[in-house]
Amino acid sequence: MGSKDCILITGGAGFIGCNLSSLLSDFGMPIIAIDSMHPQIHTDHARPELMPNFVKLHVADICEAGTWREVLRDWMPRVIVHLAAETGTGQSLTEASRHAETNVVGTTRMLDALSMADIRPDHILLSSSRAVYGEGAWQTKDGKITYPGIRKVADMQAGVWNFKDENGVDMTPLPHRAGHTMPHPTSIYGATKLAQENILSAWCAAMKVPLSILRFQNVYGPGQAPFNAYTGIINIFYRIARTGAPIDVYEDGAIGRDFVFIDDVAHACKAALQTPPEAVRLLDVGSGVVTTVFDAASMIASVNQASPPQISGKFRAGDVRWAIADTADLQDQLNVNARVFFREGVQRVGEWLVEKGYA
């Protein structure tokens, strides 16, 4: 059994992990980060520049039982922040086993190791995703709420992007609100994140361990892996705009997203860790403001004096049409509101990309 109390962060060398760990020094415990340093994120396999010096990095795979034996031999996790995950929505369709292995088996390996070592943390925080909702709930013109499921490829090939009611009238998407909006993933990634939630909820209930599940919307900001083709749409758009070329915008450009800045996400996590729930707490973390992909591309193009975005009509199977958080519960329970809105956030990302020579 581990002998020294600590805060343990899986995926701790990642974008969110580095930003969060920088806020946790006042918790008075060593911070241990476990990270496989996957080359898709960490191209040079080096310790991230953003990672505070006081964080002890353990380069290992959470899917390996040996990883947990080694870590728990020396450390007693009082708090666990479970960030480690494969996150590519589109990529999960063609690399399903990789996503299931990391997201599902990695989680169960952690829990098996804790059980075997007879360790019951004071609190576990899971970074979940808006992807668990899939397309979420939509409302008809007469006020009926429905869950339309997955958009048909044939419809998108025909340029039909929104869900329609039985009379062929466009329905209106509703914000995501945990405990009210039913989860219905449309991607394998989303399904694995929902599995994580269910697995941890069952284990924590049985072991009487408080659990916070935070469902993040589209997180962005300086420090996000600049060349990962499966995350970081803002980075991708910015690099294109810096060349002066038009940004290729999918569907009709009216895909709605809730872009939430990394500082706001890290502060939401810290607030959750400061006040553990009695049992399970489920919250949405976003800005609460929707930005269409076309508007995001237009803003980035304008800042860089690039050609206007071009709507191509392309689409990705599994992408949802609209995603925005209802942040009222986050405010009520943790007194957290987004402070950095999209225009300012995009400017900060651009300055960082240019400073580092990535754009």
C-alpha positions in Angstrom: 0.0 0.0 0.0 1.2 3.5 -0.7 2.7 5.4 2.2 2.5 9.0 1.2 -0.7 11.0 0.6 -1.0 12.6 -2.8 -3.2 14.0 -5.5 -3.0 11.6 -8.5 -3.9 12.9 -12.0 -4.1 10.4 -14.8 -3.4 12.0 -18.1 -1.6 14.6 -16.0 0.8 15.6 -18.8 -2.1 16.6 -21.0 -3.6 20.0 -21.8 -6.1 20.0 -18.9 -3.8 18.2 -16.5 -1.0 20.7 -16.7 -3.3 23.7 -16.3 -5.2 22.1 -13.4 -2.1 20.9 -11.5 -0.8 24.5 -11.6 -3.8 25.5 -9.4 -3.5 22.7 -6.9 -0.3 23.5 -5.0 -2.3 25.0 -2.1 -3.9 21.5 -1.4 -0.7 20.7 0.6 0.0 17.3 -1.0 2.4 16.1 -3.7 0.9 15.8 -7.2 1.6 12.6 -9.1 0.9 12.6 -12.8 0.6 9.3 -14.8 0.7 9.7 -18.5 1.7 7.5 -21.4 3.0 10.5 -23.4 1.2 9.3 -26.5 3.0 10.7 -29.6 -0.3 12.0 -31.1 -0.2 14.6 -28.2 3.4 14.7 -27.1 5.3 14.6 -30.4 8.7 14.8 -28.9 7.9 12.7 -25.8 9.4 15.5 -23.6 8.0 16.7 -20.3 5.5 19.4 -21.2 6.6 23.0 -20.8 3.3 23.8 -19.1 3.7 21.2 -16.4 4.7 22.8 -13.1 8.1 21.6 -11.7 6.5 20.4 -8.5 4.5 17.7 -10.4 6.1 14.2 -10.3 5.6 12.7 -13.7 5.3 8.9 -14.0 5.5 7.9 -17.7 3.4 4.8 -17.9 0.2 3.3 -19.4 -2.9 3.2 -17.1 -4.1 0.1 -18.9 -1.2 -1.9 -17.5 -1.7 -3.5 -14.1 2.0 -3.0 -13.4 1.7 0.8 -13.6 -0.7 0.8 -10.7 1.3 -1.6 -8.6 4.3 0.6 -9.0 2.5 3.9 -8.2 0.5 2.6 -5.3 3.5 1.0 -3.7 4.8 4.5 -3.0 1.7 6.7 -3.0 -1.7 6.9 -1.3 -4.0 8.8 -3.6 -6.3 10.9 -1.4 -7.7 12.6 -4.5 -7.8 11.2 -8.0 -8.5 13.3 -11.1 -9.1 10.9 -13.9 -8.3 12.7 -17.2 -6.6 10.0 -19.2 -8.6 9.2 -22.3 -8.5 8.8 -26.0 -10.5 11.8 -27.3 -10.9 11.7 -31.0 -14.6 11.6 -32.0 -14.0 10.8 -35.6 -10.9 8.7 -34.9 -12.9 6.5 -32.5 -15.0 5.1 -35.5 -11.9 3.6 -37.0 -9.8 2.9 -33.9 -12.6 1.7 -31.6 -10.5 -0.8 -29.7 -7.9 1.8 -28.8 -10.6 4.1 -27.4 -12.2 1.3 -25.5 -8.9 0.0 -24.1 -7.8 3.4 -22.7 -11.2 4.8 -21.7 -12.9 1.7 -20.3 -10.2 -0.8 -19.5 -7.9 1.9 -18.2 -10.6 3.0 -15.8 -11.3 -0.6 -14.6 -7.5 -1.3 -14.1 -7.4 1.8 -11.8 -10.3 0.6 -9.8 -9.0 -3.0 -9.5 -5.7 -1.7 -8.3 -7.4 0.6 -5.7 -9.5 -2.4 -4.5 -6.5 -4.7 -4.3 -4.5 -2.1 -2.3 -7.6 -1.4 -0.1 -7.4 2.3 -1.0 -10.5 4.4 -0.8 -9.8 7.9 -2.1 -11.5 10.9 -0.4 -12.8 12.1 -3.8 -12.5 11.1 -7.5 -13.1 13.6 -10.3 -13.8 12.3 -13.8 -13.4 14.5 -16.8 -16.3 13.4 -19.0 -17.6 14.9 -22.2 -20.6 16.5 -23.9 -20.2 13.6 -26.3 -22.2 11.5 -23.9 -25.3 13.4 -25.0 -25.0 12.8 -28.7 -27.4 15.1 -30.4 -29.2 15.6 -27.1 -32.8 16.9 -26.8 -34.6 18.8 -29.5 -37.9 20.7 -29.3 -40.7 20.8 -31.9 -42.6 24.0 -32.9 -45.5 23.0 -30.6 -43.1 22.5 -27.6 -42.7 18.8 -27.6 -39.3 17.6 -26.5 -37.8 14.6 -28.4 -34.6 12.7 -28.8 -34.0 12.3 -32.5 -31.0 10.1 -32.2 -28.3 9.9 -34.9 -28.4 11.9 -38.1 -28.7 9.7 -41.1 -25.8 9.8 -43.6 -28.2 9.8 -46.5 -29.8 13.0 -45.1 -26.4 14.7 -44.7 -25.4 13.7 -48.2 -28.6 15.4 -49.4 -27.7 18.6 -47.4 -30.3 18.1 -44.7 -28.5 19.0 -41.5 -31.1 19.7 -38.9 -33.6 17.3 -37.4 -37.2 17.8 -38.6 -40.5 16.9 -37.0 -43.1 14.6 -38.6 -44.3 17.5 -40.7 -40.9 18.3 -42.1 -40.4 21.4 -39.9 -37.0 22.1 -38.4 -36.8 21.4 -34.7 -34.8 23.5 -32.2 -31.8 22.0 -30.2 -31.9 22.4 -26.5 -28.9 23.0 -24.1 -27.3 20.0 -22.3 -28.2 19.7 -18.7 -26.9 16.8 -16.6 -29.7 15.0 -14.9 -32.3 16.3 -17.3 -30.9 15.7 -20.8 -30.7 11.9 -21.4 -27.3 10.6 -22.7 -27.4 9.1 -26.1 -23.9 9.0 -27.7 -23.5 9.2 -31.4 -19.8 8.3 -31.4 -17.7 5.4 -30.0 -15.8 8.0 -28.1 -19.0 9.3 -26.5 -20.0 5.7 -25.7 -16.7 5.0 -23.9 -17.0 8.2 -21.8 -20.5 7.2 -20.8 -19.2 3.8 -19.8 -16.5 5.5 -17.7 -19.3 7.5 -15.9 -21.3 4.3 -15.2 -18.3 2.3 -14.1 -17.1 4.9 -11.7 -20.6 5.6 -10.4 -21.1 2.0 -9.5 -17.7 1.5 -7.9 -17.8 4.8 -5.9 -21.3 4.1 -4.6 -20.2 0.6 -3.4 -17.0 1.9 -1.8 -18.6 5.1 -0.4 -16.2 7.3 -2.4 -17.5 10.8 -3.4 -17.5 11.2 -7.2 -17.6 14.4 -9.3 -18.4 13.9 -13.0 -17.7 17.0 -15.1 -19.0 16.9 -18.7 -16.8 19.3 -20.7 -17.9 21.1 -23.8 -15.2 22.0 -26.4 -12.1 22.9 -24.4 -9.5 25.1 -26.1 -6.7 27.5 -25.3 -2.9 28.0 -25.4 -1.0 24.8 -24.8 -3.4 22.5 -26.6 -1.5 20.1 -28.8 -1.1 22.2 -32.0 -0.8 19.4 -34.5 -3.4 16.9 -33.3 -5.8 16.5 -36.2 -8.5 15.0 -33.9 -8.8 17.8 -31.4 -8.2 21.5 -31.3 -10.3 22.9 -34.2 -9.3 26.4 -33.1 -5.6 25.6 -33.6 -6.3 24.1 -36.9 -8.3 27.0 -38.2 -5.7 29.5 -36.9 -2.9 27.8 -38.7 -4.8 27.7 -42.0 -5.8 31.4 -41.6 -2.1 32.4 -41.0 -1.3 31.1 -44.5 -4.1 33.4 -45.9 -6.0 30.4 -47.3 -9.7 30.0 -46.7 -10.9 27.8 -43.9 -12.9 24.8 -45.1 -16.2 24.8 -43.0 -18.2 21.6 -42.9 -22.0 21.2 -43.5 -23.7 24.6 -43.9 -21.5 26.3 -41.3 -24.3 26.4 -38.7 -22.8 23.6 -36.5 -23.2 25.0 -33.0 -20.5 24.6 -30.4 -19.8 25.8 -26.8 -16.1 26.7 -26.8 -14.9 26.8 -23.2 -11.5 28.3 -22.4 -8.9 26.1 -20.6 -8.6 28.5 -17.6 -12.4 28.2 -16.9 -12.2 24.5 -17.1 -9.3 24.3 -14.7 -11.0 26.6 -12.2 -14.2 24.5 -12.4 -12.2 21.4 -11.6 -10.5 23.1 -8.7 -13.8 24.3 -7.3 -15.2 20.7 -7.5 -12.1 19.4 -5.7 -12.4 22.0 -3.0 -16.0 20.9 -2.1 -16.4 17.1 -2.6 -20.1 15.9 -2.9 -21.7 13.5 -0.5 -22.2 10.9 -3.2 -22.2 11.6 -7.0 -22.2 15.1 -8.5 -22.8 15.5 -12.3 -22.2 18.9 -13.9 -21.8 20.5 -17.3 -18.8 22.7 -17.9 -19.0 25.2 -20.7 -19.3 28.9 -21.5 -23.1 28.6 -21.9 -22.7 30.5 -25.2 -23.0 28.9 -28.6 -20.7 29.8 -31.5 -21.3 28.4 -34.9 -18.3 26.9 -36.7 -18.7 29.4 -39.5 -18.6 32.3 -37.0 -15.5 30.8 -35.3 -13.8 30.5 -38.7 -14.8 34.0 -39.8 -13.5 35.5 -36.6 -10.2 33.7 -36.9 -9.9 34.6 -40.7 -10.6 38.3 -39.9 -8.0 38.5 -37.2 -5.4 37.1 -39.6 -6.7 39.1 -42.7 -7.2 35.8 -44.5 -9.6 34.9 -47.2 -13.2 34.3 -45.9 -14.1 30.8 -44.9 -15.7 28.5 -47.5 -18.6 26.3 -46.8 -17.9 23.0 -48.4 -20.9 20.8 -47.4 -18.5 18.1 -46.2 -19.5 16.2 -43.1 -18.2 13.7 -40.6 -20.3 10.8 -39.5 -20.8 10.9 -35.7 -20.4 14.7 -35.4 -23.4 16.3 -33.6 -25.2 19.3 -35.0 -25.4 21.4 -31.9 -23.9 21.3 -28.4 -24.2 23.9 -25.7 -24.1 23.6 -21.9 -26.8 24.8 -19.5 -24.4 26.2 -16.9 -26.9 27.1 -14.2 -26.1 24.0 -12.0 -22.3 24.8 -12.3 -23.1 28.3 -11.0 -25.5 27.1 -8.3 -23.3 24.3 -6.9 -19.8 25.5 -7.4 -20.2 29.3 -7.9 -18.3 29.0 -11.2 -19.0 31.0 -14.3 -17.0 31.2 -17.5 -14.8 34.3 -17.5 -13.0 34.1 -20.9 -15.3 34.3 -23.9 -14.6 33.3 -27.4 -13.2 36.5 -28.9 -10.7 37.0 -26.1 -9.9 33.2 -26.0 -9.2 33.0 -29.7 -6.8 36.0 -29.5 -4.9 34.3 -26.7 -4.6 31.1 -28.7 -3.3 33.0 -31.7 -0.7 34.9 -29.8 0.5 31.6 -28.3 0.7 29.8 -31.6 2.7 32.6 -33.2 5.0 33.0 -30.2 5.8 29.3 -30.3 6.2 29.2 -34.0 3.3 26.9 -34.6 1.5 29.3 -36.9 
